[in-house]
């Protein structure tokens, strides 16, 4: 188990953000992995967060299991599997500094995309694209999810223009990422990241993650999250730039 207080100084707020994201503040959790990358190897950080994500997925999948667009998932999942494999191959063959730079780039792209999306409607033309195009977005989502647990932007670029009913959108999103997180398990096992120390660290952080998920459900109904989102996304861009700088220095 990791005992370094520097790690927990970053891990505690990172896990709180992860819990708030699962509780309703969608997108905030994408900052968690870039934060942890300042303390430990990015692949190890992702492996520690993965069991936490899997535990949190149970709530969303159970609550919205009856409202899922299976056709969209059917087209996206094969691509997502390929994207996860590509992400695994990337992490297995690139140095930790290279992975750090990739995490930084994904963080910057995620933050910039969310800031852009807050000011612009989803492109209507995307809704007219043939369904097989969803496999390409699945590849992108699987790759960014494997590298940085940040598969939301490609997924949203494909799904949001289709104007799904709210519950169908939530259910489809929950099931897609729950499936992706389980598919990532063999990849992280092959990378040798499910060590006793990593699993014990994840277990120690799990109660905080679950508590912050419950807090997110409570808070999202009582406060306007727009200012928090703007601050988080700008912070993602800055953190991403710092990671790239550190990787290239």
TACORZI-V247499 format. One line per field, one symbol per residue. ss: DSSP state (H for helix, E for strand, L for the rest). phi: phi as a letter, one per 40 degrees, with the letter a starting at -180 (. if undefined). A space follows every 50 residues. Layout:
# TACORZI-V247499
ss = ???
phi = ???
This chain:
# TACORZI-V247499
ss = LLLLHHHHHHHHHHHHHHHHHHHLLLLLLHHHHHHHLLLLLHHHHHHHHH HHHHHHHHHHHHHLLLLLLHHHHHHHHHHHHHHHHHHHHHHHHLLHHHHH HHHHHHHHHHHHHHHHHLLLLLLHHHHHLLLLHHHHHHHHHHHHHHHHLL LHHHHHHHHHHHLLLHHHHHHHHHHHHHHHHHHHHHHHHHLLLLLHHHHH HHHHHHHHHHHHHHHHHHHHLLLLLHHHHHHHHHHHHHHHHHHHHHHHL
phi = .cbccccccccccccccccccccicdhccccccdccccbadccccccccc cccccccdcccccbccbbcccccccccdccccccccccccccbbcdcccc ccccccccccccccccccbbccccdccccccccdcccccccccccccbfb ccdccccccdccfcddcccccccccdcccdccccdccccccgcccdcccc cccccddcccccccccdccccbbccdccddccccccccccccccdcccc
